[in-house]
Structures are given as C-alpha cells and as structure tokens.
Amino acid sequence: MRSQHIPMTWQEYELLPMKLGWKYEYWDGQTHISPRHNVVSVTVAVQTRTVSSACTIRAALASDEPRLIAAYIAAYSDTIDFCDWEADRIEAAAQKDIPGFFAGKRGTPLPASCVAIAPHPETGNEHLVGAALINAQEEQAPLLEMLFVLPEWHGKGIATALAATALNTLHRSDVETLASRYVLGNEESRAWHQRFGFIEEPDVMLARLYYRHAQHDLQRRQQIGDLTKKDREVLTAECERWNTRVEELEAIADEHGLEAVLPSLRWR
C-alpha cells in the first residue's frame, strides 16, 4: 500500500471525502494522502464463544516461528500499518516481532495464543494460515498483540475462530477482559473488532479526530449542495455528539489527568 499524490485544484481538494485514519494535505497542485497511524485501544469481555472454522485451531508454539514470520509478511504487506514500507523493511519487522513475542519482549506470551492450520492447496502439507498471539501486561488486561490471516483466507471466519478460541482459553483461567489495538485507517481491522464486540476505550485524541471528520463531512456536503433535510439533521447531530464527547473527555482529563483519557500513555 502506498500514499497517494493526486493532481487537482484547491477547490476539488476541499470537496474530497476523507477517510478516517488518513492525513490529507495540499501543496504544489496535488493532494497528498498518507497514514495518520492513530491507534485505537479496545477491550472485550472474556466470555465463552462458539468456535466454527474450516481450519484446525491449536496452541501457538515457538517452533511455529518461521511460518508465523512468513504469514505475518503476507498478511500485513498491503495494509496501512506498513504503508510505504519496502519489502525488506517489512521482513525485518516480522523477524523482530515474532521472535520478540515468544521471547516476552513486550509481555509474557500466554497459552491462549493460537494458530489456524489447513492443508496447503498444492502440497497438502500442514499450512499456517493465521494466528492470534496474546501476551500478559503488567496491571492491565492481556493484550491481543497480533491477529493476522493470510489474504487468500480473508472472509472465511478465521480471525473470529482464532479470537473465540483464545477467549475460551482465557475464560478457563478466570481472565475477565481482553485488550486489543488497531490502526484507525485499517478499515478491515476496525470493522472486524467492532463485529466481534470490542469497545473503544475513552480517547480524547480520537474523539477530536472523529469530531473534525464529522465537521468536514458536513461542510463538504454543504458546499456540494446535495444535502437533504434529513442528511443535514443526521450530520449535524453527529457533529454535536462528538463535540459533546470531546468536552466530556476534556473535563475528565482536567480532573483525573490526561492518562485517564489517553490510553497510549498507559502502554508499556
């Protein structure tokens, strides 16, 4: 995935619809669209789930490292998370992150970590198609450090089966909450987390971003002149909702400190 640099006029730029999680800038007669890399912190209650999968789900093992590295590269290469990265840099990240997970670099690996296995379509050999890697965090909920599935297996419920299997294991250990994080501009990841039931933690920076996004959409539609009365009411209500939320979170920050409304300050 690459940043975009699109020739256009300033007037055209002002009317562009803007996607959440992307930065839009204008200079030299071009619109420049690049990642913001805003990270969303979310949690879900640990409850037993039904697991339905065409793959075999089993515990992740340190011996899986080589296949996990290959799957990591295949899964993340065309995402906003690694936008504008060259292949060798993505490979270096995989070579660092996967062994680092099993070595406990960012938390103790938990037995709830699991992988999805299926026969390779050509060789029939055991083929790793996805993984959910979870580690323990000091004084915080366990973290879904990595969740990825090979692109050709997207849309087959593999991520849901992996996460559900992990929840069931955590439930047997009396864990109450699982945390996760994703890049806001990763639409597929954002949609999956929402479908699975993850809830955003209070985040004043994100609330401000949602407010500005709603404002831009309303102003853009007003300039275009295609707003129906109903559209105007909906977009105006969205702006007011996020403005109210920003004010609420700023009040909490004033009383309890910024850490109460900025999850990134609590990360390891």
Residue pairs with C-beta under 8 A, 6 or more apart in sequence:
1 78
1 79
1 80
1 82
1 83
1 84
2 83
2 84
3 32
3 33
3 34
3 35
3 83
3 84
4 31
4 32
4 33
4 34
5 30
5 31
5 32
5 33
6 30
6 31
6 33
7 29
7 30
8 29
8 30
8 31
9 29
10 26
12 31
13 24
13 26
13 31
14 220
14 223
15 220
15 223
15 224
16 24
16 31
16 220
17 217
17 220
18 24
18 213
18 216
18 217
19 185
19 187
20 184
20 185
20 209
20 210
20 213
21 35
21 36
21 37
21 38
21 80
21 183
21 184
21 185
21 186
22 33
22 34
22 35
22 36
22 80
22 185
23 33
23 34
23 35
23 36
24 31
24 32
24 33
25 31
25 32
25 33
25 34
26 32
34 83
34 84
35 80
35 83
35 84
35 183
35 185
36 184
36 185
36 209
37 80
37 183
37 185
38 183
38 184
38 185
38 205
38 206
38 209
39 181
39 182
39 183
39 184
39 264
40 181
40 182
40 183
40 184
40 190
40 193
40 200
40 203
40 206
41 179
41 180
41 181
41 200
41 201
41 203
41 263
41 264
42 179
42 180
42 181
42 182
42 193
42 198
42 199
42 200
42 201
43 141
43 177
43 178
43 179
43 180
43 198
43 199
43 201
44 167
44 177
44 178
44 180
44 196
44 197
44 198
44 199
45 176
45 177
45 197
46 167
46 170
46 171
46 175
46 176
46 177
46 178
47 167
47 171
48 167
48 168
48 171
49 163
49 164
49 167
49 168
50 164
51 57
51 161
51 164
51 165
51 168
52 157
52 161
53 116
53 157
53 158
53 161
54 118
54 156
54 157
55 116
55 117
55 118
55 129
55 130
55 153
55 158
55 161
56 116
56 117
56 118
57 114
57 115
57 116
57 117
57 161
57 162
57 165
58 114
58 115
58 117
59 111
59 113
59 114
59 115
60 68
60 109
60 113
60 114
60 115
60 131
60 132
60 133
62 102
64 115
64 128
64 131
65 98
65 99
65 102
67 128
68 98
68 115
68 128
68 131
68 133
69 91
69 94
69 95
69 98
70 94
70 128
71 128
71 129
71 130
71 131
71 148
71 150
72 94
72 97
72 98
72 146
72 148
73 90
73 91
73 94
74 150
74 151
75 130
75 148
75 149
75 150
75 151
76 82
76 90
76 94
76 148
77 87
77 90
78 151
79 183
79 186
79 188
79 189
80 183
80 185
80 186
81 183
81 186
82 89
82 90
82 93
85 93
97 146
100 106
101 109
101 133
101 135
101 145
101 146
102 109
104 135
106 135
106 145
106 268
107 135
107 136
107 137
107 138
107 143
107 145
107 268
108 135
108 136
109 133
109 134
109 135
110 134
110 135
110 136
110 142
110 170
111 169
112 132
112 134
112 142
112 165
112 166
112 167
112 169
112 170
112 173
113 131
113 132
113 133
113 134
113 135
113 166
114 131
114 132
114 162
114 165
114 166
114 169
115 128
115 130
115 131
115 132
115 162
116 128
116 129
116 130
116 131
116 149
116 153
116 158
116 161
116 162
117 126
117 127
117 128
117 129
118 127
118 129
118 153
119 125
119 126
119 127
120 126
120 127
121 127
129 149
129 150
129 153
129 158
130 147
130 148
130 149
130 150
130 153
130 158
130 159
130 162
131 146
131 147
131 148
131 162
132 144
132 146
132 147
132 159
132 162
132 163
132 165
132 166
133 144
133 145
133 146
133 147
134 142
134 143
134 144
134 145
134 166
134 170
134 178
135 142
135 143
135 145
136 142
137 143
137 179
137 268
138 268
140 179
140 266
141 175
141 176
141 177
141 178
141 179
142 170
142 175
142 177
142 178
142 179
143 178
143 179
143 180
143 181
144 163
144 166
144 178
144 179
144 180
144 181
147 159
147 162
147 163
147 180
149 158
149 159
149 162
154 188
159 192
160 192
160 195
160 196
163 196
166 178
167 178
170 178
180 193
180 198
182 189
182 190
182 193
183 189
184 190
184 206
184 209
200 206
201 263
202 249
202 252
202 260
202 261
202 263
203 249
203 261
203 262
203 263
204 246
204 249
204 250
204 253
204 258
204 261
204 262
205 262
205 264
207 242
207 245
207 246
207 249
208 246
210 242
210 245
211 239
211 242
211 243
211 245
211 246
214 235
214 238
214 239
214 242
215 239
217 235
217 238
218 232
218 235
218 236
218 238
218 239
221 227
221 231
221 232
221 235
227 235
249 261
250 261
252 260
252 261
253 260
253 261
253 262
258 265
259 265
259 266
